[in-house]
Structures are given as C-alpha cells and as structure tokens.
Amino acid sequence: MALSKSQIPPDAQHYLVCGIEDCERNCQFYCNPCHQPMCEQCKDTHQKKKKTKSHEVVPYRERKRQIPVEKCSNHPTKDIDILCDECNVPLCSKCSTMPVHKGHSFTDLETIYTEKTVACRQEVQKIQTYFVPTANGLQKEIKTDATEIKAIMDNIRSSMKDEAKTLKKLVDEVTSDNIEQVNKMEESLKEMLQSQDKTYQDYISYLEDLVKQFQGYLSSTQLQNSPIIFSLSELLKIRSIPETTKPVPPEFTAGQYSKQDVAKLLGRVTVPDTKPENRKIKPMETAVSTQMKPTGKQRKQDREKSDMKQTLSLSSSVTKVREYTVSGVGSVWHVSLGKSGRLWASNIDGNLVHTDLQGNQLQKIQTSDGYGYHTVTQDGDLIYTDKKNNVINRITLDKTTTEFIKTGDEIPLSIHSSNINGDILMGMVCKVTRYNKTGKEIQNIQRDNKGQGLYSTPIYITENINGDICTSDSHKHAVVVVNKSGQYRFSYTGQGSKFDSRGLCTDLLGHILVCDFYTGTVDLLDQDGQFLCHLLTKQQGIPHPHSACVDDENNLIVGQSNTNTVTVYKYLQ
C-alpha cells in the first residue's frame, strides 16, 4: 500500500541516479562544491581531475544542502554565501572586506544551512512520527470517551425513568390499597346506618298502627267493654323511642413529605470525589501501540491468543476435520461451545443437549423454542432464554439451575456471553441490551445516529474481537454490526438478490462467519463487513447451514436445520 505524502519520512529517498551527463548508474556520492550527485565511477574520475581533485565528495546522505540563491543588496553581482559570526548577518564574500566587519570571524553559510536543514528535518520527522500520531491517538481517545459518556448518561437517564416508573407503580398500588380500605369502611358504615334506618322504620309503623287503634276506640259508640273506659292505663303504655348512635366517619391524614423526601426515594446522581487521571502520553522513545496488561491466568490466555493470531491466516482450502451426530435433537439450529470443546446444541422445539466431541449425550433439558437463545459464560455456566416467562436461566457445572435475569415485558430472543469482559448481550424485539456479569442492565441499543431503528428481530447475536456487536436479524434479512458503544458500523445483506441470515460467529482474526439459509452457504466477512468468500457451499455437503461457532482449535463447527449431524471444518492455517 502506497504511503501518503505526510507519511513519507523526511529523509526518504527516491531511486537516485548519477548527475553526470549520459551516466545512469546509481548515485552514491555527492560533490559539495559542485552540488552534483555521482556514482562511484564518476566520483573517482572527478577526484582525479586537476580542477576538482580537492573537492569535498561525501556519501550522498552526508551531503551539504545547497543554499537558496540570493543576491547581496550591497553588491548585486555577488551571492550571499557567508555568515558574520559577530554580527550574525548573512553576507557576500565582498562584504567581509568592509570596515564594519574588520576583524570578525566568518562561517560558510552553506555549512550552517546544512546543519540547520538537518535539524529542521529531524524536527519534522519527530512531529510526523511521534507528535502527530500521539495527538491523533489522544483525540481519538477523547472521541471514544465522549461516546462512552453519552452512553453512560443515556443509561443514567433510562435508570432514572425506570426508578420513577417503579415509584409511580408503588404509589398507584398504595393508593389503590387505601381506596379499597376506605371502600370497606364506607360499606360497614352504610350497613350500620341501614340497620338504624330499619329500626326507625319499624318503630314508625308501630306508632301508626297504635294511632289507628286509638282512633278506632274513639270512634266506637259502645260503652260496655270499651277499652278506653276499662283499660286506658294499659293502652297508654307506648314503647319508648329506640336509641341509635351517630356514625363516626374515618379521617384522612395527609402524608408529610417534601420534594427532598421524594428525591431520596428516586435516588440521585453524584460525581465521584475522584481526581481525574491525566491521559497517558507515551514517551517518544517508546511510542508504540500498547494495551493494558492483564494478570495471571488471563495474561497467559491473552498471550497465547495473541501468539496464535500472529501465526494464523486463511487457508487456501477448507478441510472437513470430523462430523458426529447429536442425539436428542432432530436438527441443530444453534450451537454454543462449552468447556473442553464440548458442545451445547438445540433444535427449534427447545430440546437443548450437552454433548462431548463424539456426540455422546451428557445432559438434556427441555426449554422454550428459539434460535440463538443459549450461550456459555467465561466460568463455563450455560445461560439460556425462557421466552414464555421472560427470564434468563443459568445452569452451573454441577447442573444446578437458577433464575439469573428477569426481562419484564421484553421477550428475549438471542443471547451471548462476552469473551472479552463477561458481559451478557441479549437480542430483544427492536433492541439489544447489555448486562454485566451479575445481571445488571448497563446498556440499551436501539437506534442509529439518525434516529432510525437498528433492529427488528435479532435472533442470533455475538461479539467480535474488537468489541463490535454482531446480530443476525431475520426480518431485516441482514447482519447488523455496531461498535461496543452502540454506534452503527455497517450491515451485510448477502451476495445475491435474497439473503436469509441465520447463525453467526467470529474468530481470532476478527472474521464474521454467517449462515445464509437461502443460498445454503457460510459467508466469510472481514471485521469491516467486506465480503471475502463463500467459505462453505452446498457442493461441500452443507445444504442447510443454520448454526455456527468456532472451537478452541480455531475450527468452524456447523449445524444444519434438516439433520442432527454437526460438521467440523478447518479453514485457518
């Protein structure tokens, strides 16, 4: 690849030819007085001539730079070619004889010009090879920080809204409970008042009957056996009015709270009392690209991967290594690599099987159906989605199953455990969510920088070595790739008129490998989305590729939707 003009070192040379007429040999030397490049033969001839044998001939790289031609203002026929050391003024040779410069020392201006030119070129080289790249790196770091800060602030805003929703929900629940309690109190008081009303209704009826009875006595014309005459005292014994109590209504005591009290419930945003770190500027003598060094076991693994990456390259051909049958599933819609190269494989019916390298079944569980819905963590635990209950379950190495993450109203479609930091990436309807190792939500990715939706149904998801998040979206018929901050990078839509993306994976070289169910191929892309080749085709015996992963030996494992045979291929060397 050609260097840009700014990348060419200032002391770089083109192919130099001898400056002597009709000589086209390679230039190696330079005559300073003549300012003439020369080959070795012409140099020997030049130094044998009487007029030029005393000329200073040096290797080309040690040549003096020819000074620009400038006429002396005092002596227009003379060129400026010396420097007065006392006056620090460029002069011509005739000026040096003037009285004003009598007794002064002089230096050849060409010598000074050469020294200063070399020093200037060295400074230019420092600027181009150290200062500019270092400043560009710091500027790039600032842009990355700005992107990450935005993502962090978006997450804070999202968390604050979630807290508010939770508090509102609790307020609604408490209010509903209080109203229900008031309703019950009202019902009890109504029943009491209705009972009292019935008491007085019965008493009034009794009085009305008594009045009618007296009126009957008064209107009677018979004196013999008249109740008024013979039993008036008994008749005048009227039942006393029943006593009742007035209801005591409940009282409402308003809650005593302030804006500050509500703020405490919702949480607050604080700036850590931490002194900002200065950005690291690499010393000039060690200005090379470095990364933070891991420790212990991780350092060893990273070193092994780095060494392997340096020696790996695409092979000129793809070779079948082995194949075996996974018992317990009729097809292999998704595969996840476990410890010691053992495989987890599942079909569309939700049968999830753990198998060794020979296909022997080690464990089988029944899950809800799905595509890329299981993955293995850095610790070797299996985690998988339960679409019916919107939860993520974890199965440890001792086969203990626990509930790991609840996704609320969101339906989990696909899942991947990061080999970089252990984060959990989850594909959901129209978005991708990142959780940390403990299951705490830390990132939501939904739209590009133009506000357009990135996803529809990301049914498979994985991560590349550079932190890019790669998804296979069935409704968009595309592989959609964003960087670790959630910024859109590119989409891949196949090589033909139709593309039906299914399982995908990445390797140590940053390649993206994706199954195209429509064409029956496994496509190989570089980490920038450029199509490299059809790694596998129908002619190689894989007519329905549906799932893929790369094992510990950098071999490609492919599962199909029409058979429970898993095939392993070597494609790197």
Secondary structure as the mmCIF struct_conf table of DSSP 4:
data_model
#
loop_
_struct_conf.conf_type_id
_struct_conf.id
_struct_conf.beg_label_comp_id
_struct_conf.beg_label_asym_id
_struct_conf.beg_label_seq_id
_struct_conf.end_label_comp_id
_struct_conf.end_label_asym_id
_struct_conf.end_label_seq_id
HELX_LH_PP_P HELX_LH_PP_P1 ALA A 2 SER A 4
HELX_RH_3T_P HELX_RH_3T_P1 LYS A 5 GLN A 7
BEND BEND1 ILE A 8 ILE A 8
TURN_TY1_P TURN_TY1_P1 PRO A 10 ASP A 11
STRN STRN1 VAL A 17 VAL A 17
BEND BEND2 ILE A 20 ILE A 20
TURN_TY1_P TURN_TY1_P2 GLU A 21 ASP A 22
BEND BEND3 ARG A 25 ARG A 25
STRN STRN2 ASN A 26 ASN A 26
HELX_LH_PP_P HELX_LH_PP_P2 CYS A 27 CYS A 27
STRN STRN3 PHE A 29 CYS A 31
TURN_TY1_P TURN_TY1_P3 ASN A 32 HIS A 35
STRN STRN4 GLN A 36 MET A 38
HELX_RH_AL_P HELX_RH_AL_P1 GLU A 40 LYS A 48
BEND BEND4 LYS A 49 LYS A 49
TURN_TY1_P TURN_TY1_P4 LYS A 50 SER A 54
BEND BEND5 HIS A 55 HIS A 55
STRN STRN5 VAL A 57 PRO A 59
HELX_RH_3T_P HELX_RH_3T_P2 TYR A 60 GLU A 62
HELX_LH_PP_P HELX_LH_PP_P3 ARG A 63 VAL A 69
STRN STRN6 LYS A 71 LYS A 71
BEND BEND6 SER A 73 HIS A 75
TURN_TY1_P TURN_TY1_P5 PRO A 76 THR A 77
BEND BEND7 LYS A 78 LYS A 78
STRN STRN7 ASP A 79 ASP A 79
STRN STRN8 ILE A 82 CYS A 84
TURN_TY1_P TURN_TY1_P6 ASP A 85 ASN A 88
STRN STRN9 VAL A 89 LEU A 91
TURN_TY1_P TURN_TY1_P7 SER A 93 LYS A 94
HELX_RH_3T_P HELX_RH_3T_P3 CYS A 95 THR A 97
BEND BEND8 MET A 98 MET A 98
HELX_RH_3T_P HELX_RH_3T_P4 PRO A 99 HIS A 101
TURN_TY1_P TURN_TY1_P8 LYS A 102 GLY A 103
STRN STRN10 PHE A 106 ASP A 108
HELX_RH_AL_P HELX_RH_AL_P2 LEU A 109 LYS A 126
HELX_RH_PI_P HELX_RH_PI_P1 ILE A 127 PHE A 131
HELX_RH_AL_P HELX_RH_AL_P3 VAL A 132 LEU A 218
TURN_TY1_P TURN_TY1_P9 SER A 219 SER A 219
TURN_TY1_P TURN_TY1_P10 GLN A 224 ASN A 225
HELX_RH_AL_P HELX_RH_AL_P4 PRO A 227 PHE A 230
BEND BEND9 SER A 231 SER A 231
HELX_RH_AL_P HELX_RH_AL_P5 LEU A 232 LEU A 235
TURN_TY1_P TURN_TY1_P11 LEU A 236 LEU A 236
HELX_LH_PP_P HELX_LH_PP_P4 ILE A 238 GLU A 243
HELX_RH_AL_P HELX_RH_AL_P6 LYS A 259 LEU A 266
BEND BEND10 ASP A 273 ASP A 273
HELX_LH_PP_P HELX_LH_PP_P5 LYS A 275 LYS A 280
HELX_RH_3T_P HELX_RH_3T_P5 MET A 284 THR A 286
BEND BEND11 VAL A 288 VAL A 288
HELX_RH_AL_P HELX_RH_AL_P7 GLY A 296 THR A 311
STRN STRN11 LEU A 314 THR A 325
TURN_TY1_P TURN_TY1_P12 SER A 327 GLY A 328
BEND BEND12 GLY A 330 SER A 331
BEND BEND13 TRP A 333 TRP A 333
STRN STRN12 HIS A 334 LEU A 337
HELX_RH_3T_P HELX_RH_3T_P6 LYS A 339 GLY A 341
STRN STRN13 LEU A 343 SER A 346
TURN_TY1_P TURN_TY1_P13 ILE A 348 ASP A 349
STRN STRN14 ASN A 351 THR A 355
TURN_TY1_P TURN_TY1_P14 LEU A 357 GLN A 358
STRN STRN15 GLN A 361 GLN A 366
BEND BEND14 TYR A 371 GLY A 372
STRN STRN16 HIS A 374 VAL A 376
TURN_TY1_P TURN_TY1_P15 GLN A 378 ASP A 379
BEND BEND15 GLY A 380 GLY A 380
STRN STRN17 LEU A 382 ASP A 386
TURN_TY1_P TURN_TY1_P16 LYS A 387 ASN A 390
STRN STRN18 VAL A 391 ILE A 395
TURN_TY1_P TURN_TY1_P17 LEU A 397 ASP A 398
STRN STRN19 THR A 401 LYS A 406
TURN_TY1_P TURN_TY1_P18 GLY A 408 ASP A 409
HELX_LH_PP_P HELX_LH_PP_P6 GLU A 410 ILE A 411
STRN STRN20 PRO A 412 SER A 417
TURN_TY1_P TURN_TY1_P19 ASN A 419 ASN A 421
STRN STRN21 ILE A 424 MET A 428
TURN_TY1_P TURN_TY1_P20 VAL A 429 CYS A 430
STRN STRN22 LYS A 431 TYR A 435
TURN_TY1_P TURN_TY1_P21 LYS A 437 THR A 438
BEND BEND16 GLY A 439 GLY A 439
STRN STRN23 GLU A 441 ILE A 445
STRN STRN24 ARG A 447 ARG A 447
TURN_TY1_P TURN_TY1_P22 ASN A 449 LYS A 450
BEND BEND17 GLY A 451 GLY A 451
STRN STRN25 GLY A 453 GLY A 453
BEND BEND18 SER A 456 SER A 456
STRN STRN26 PRO A 458 GLU A 463
TURN_TY1_P TURN_TY1_P23 ILE A 465 ASN A 466
BEND BEND19 GLY A 467 GLY A 467
STRN STRN27 ILE A 469 ASP A 473
TURN_TY1_P TURN_TY1_P24 SER A 474 HIS A 477
STRN STRN28 ALA A 478 VAL A 482
TURN_TY1_P TURN_TY1_P25 LYS A 484 SER A 485
BEND BEND20 GLY A 486 GLY A 486
STRN STRN29 TYR A 488 TYR A 492
BEND BEND21 GLN A 495 SER A 497
STRN STRN30 SER A 501 THR A 506
TURN_TY1_P TURN_TY1_P26 LEU A 508 LEU A 509
STRN STRN31 ILE A 512 ASP A 516
TURN_TY1_P TURN_TY1_P27 PHE A 517 GLY A 520
STRN STRN32 THR A 521 LEU A 525
TURN_TY1_P TURN_TY1_P28 GLN A 527 ASP A 528
BEND BEND22 GLY A 529 GLY A 529
STRN STRN33 PHE A 531 LEU A 536
HELX_RH_3T_P HELX_RH_3T_P7 LYS A 538 GLN A 540
TURN_TY1_P TURN_TY1_P29 GLY A 541 GLY A 541
BEND BEND23 PRO A 543 HIS A 544
STRN STRN34 PRO A 545 VAL A 550
TURN_TY1_P TURN_TY1_P30 ASP A 552 GLU A 553
BEND BEND24 ASN A 554 ASN A 554
STRN STRN35 LEU A 556 GLN A 560
BEND BEND25 SER A 561 ASN A 562
BEND BEND26 ASN A 564 ASN A 564
STRN STRN36 THR A 565 LEU A 572
#
